[in-house]
Amino acid sequence: MKTELMSANYAAARAVMSARVEVVAAYPITPATTIPEQIALLNETGQWPGQFIRVESEHSAMFACTGASSTGARTFTATSSNGLLLMDEALHWAAAARLPIVLANINRSVSPSWNIHVTHDDSMSKATTGWIHFYVSSVDEFYHTIIQAFKLAEDERVLMPVMINADGFVLSHTLSTYDYLEPEEVDKFLPPYKPPHWVMDPENPVSHGNIVFPEYYMEFRYAMHEGTHNALKVYEEVEREYKKLFGKYFGGPIDCYRCDDAEVVFTSQGSVAAEAKDAIDELREEGYKVGNARMRMIRPFPVDRIRELGSRVKGFASFDRSVSYGYGGPVAHDIRATMYNTKHRPIIKSYIGGLGGRDMTVSDIKEVILDTVKAVENGETGPEETWHDLR
C-alpha cells in the first residue's frame, strides 16, 4: 500500500487496475469524463491490460457491459447525470440478469436547466432499478469502495450490480490523498470472478432472456429483491475482511459519529456528511447532544440500523441533496417509513439543500441541526420539508 495524491476520478481509474477489471465500456460526460480518459491512458501505456470499449452513448456503454459481464468478465463503467438517465433501460436489464457490474456515478444535476455541479437526483431516480447504491465522502473511500463493490456484487448470495456515487467536482476534481493497493495485494481479497451460473459461450450455447409468463415472473423479481437485501449482511463481511487485510474501514452501511448519547442525529449522503463532523464537534462544545449518521448505503436501505439508532434519539435532521418532486427528501421519507411501525417515533425533519452545487457550510449544517433541536424541544410534528437557504 502506498499513499498517492489524486482526484477521485483518477483514483477510480486506479481502482480498475487494482481490481483487475477485464472490460470497461464508457462514454464521456462531465464531470465523469476523466475516469474513462484515465482508464484509456492506462490501457494504452500497458499499465492496465484489459479491454476498453469506445461506444457512441451511455446506453451502449451499459449494454456493452452487460454483454461482457454475461461472458464472465469483471466489468466496470462510469457516468454522470443525463448519461445515467440514458442508461435506464440497460440498468434494469443488468440488475434483472443478475450481473455484478460496478458503476462509478459522479453526481451531477440533471438538465435542464444546465448545471454541471452536484445534485443527487440522477442516482436517487435509479433507486428502484435493483442496483445497490453507495455514497462516498472522500477520494480514499471512493477508491476502496469500488474494490469492495466487486467482492460484494460477485458474491453468490448477492449477484447484483453496484453503483458508487461521488459528488461532482467536490470529489471528482479535488485532489486528496488515498492509499493505493497493487493488484497483487488486492488478489488476497478479490479472487478472479467465477460466475456461479451460466455464461455466454459459443461452444456451449444456452437460451436466456426469454419471455416469462405471469406464473413465474414474480419469482424472478423476488430473487432480485432477496439478492439486494442480502447485500447488507454480505457487505459487513466484506468490510471486516478488508479491514483485517488493509486496515481500512468506512463505517458499514451507516457511518455514525458521536451518536452514542445523541438526542438529535443529522443524516446525509456524500461530501456534506464529512463536513457535518465539524458542525457536530462545534455543537457539542456548545452543549448540544447531537451526532452525525452518514448514510453510505441507501439501497438496500439499512432498516435495522436506522431503527436501532432511532430507538434512542429524539429527532432526525435528515438532509437530502435531492428532491422527490411533490413529495420531499427521498432519504428522509425512507427514514420515516422505517420508523413508522416502531414503538418509539422520533421527530424526523426533512431538509433539502445544496442543489446545483450550492455550498453547504459548517454554519449551514449547524443551522439545520439546531432547527431540529428546537422542534424536539417544542414537540413539533408533521412531514413538511424545509428548503435550506431558499432565495
WOWOLIN-V761709 format. One record per run of one state. SS is the DSSP state (2 for helix, 1 for strand, 0 for the rest). FROM is the first residue (numbers start at 1). LEN is the number of residues. If there is no record, write none. Layout:
ss=SS from=FROM len=LEN
ss=SS from=FROM len=LEN
//
This chain:
ss=0 from=1 len=1
ss=1 from=2 len=5
ss=0 from=7 len=1
ss=2 from=8 len=11
ss=0 from=19 len=4
ss=1 from=23 len=4
ss=0 from=27 len=6
ss=2 from=33 len=12
ss=0 from=45 len=6
ss=1 from=51 len=4
ss=0 from=55 len=3
ss=2 from=58 len=13
ss=0 from=71 len=4
ss=1 from=75 len=5
ss=0 from=80 len=1
ss=2 from=81 len=6
ss=0 from=87 len=1
ss=2 from=88 len=9
ss=0 from=97 len=5
ss=1 from=102 len=6
ss=0 from=108 len=13
ss=2 from=121 len=4
ss=0 from=125 len=7
ss=1 from=132 len=4
ss=0 from=136 len=3
ss=2 from=139 len=15
ss=0 from=154 len=8
ss=1 from=162 len=6
ss=0 from=168 len=8
ss=1 from=176 len=5
ss=0 from=181 len=2
ss=2 from=183 len=4
ss=0 from=187 len=27
ss=2 from=214 len=33
ss=0 from=247 len=7
ss=1 from=254 len=4
ss=0 from=258 len=6
ss=1 from=264 len=5
ss=0 from=269 len=2
ss=2 from=271 len=15
ss=0 from=286 len=4
ss=1 from=290 len=6
ss=0 from=296 len=1
ss=1 from=297 len=3
ss=0 from=300 len=3
ss=2 from=303 len=8
ss=0 from=311 len=4
ss=1 from=315 len=6
ss=0 from=321 len=3
ss=1 from=324 len=1
ss=0 from=325 len=3
ss=1 from=328 len=1
ss=0 from=329 len=1
ss=2 from=330 len=11
ss=0 from=341 len=6
ss=1 from=347 len=6
ss=0 from=353 len=2
ss=2 from=355 len=3
ss=0 from=358 len=4
ss=2 from=362 len=17
ss=0 from=379 len=6
ss=1 from=385 len=3
ss=0 from=388 len=4
//
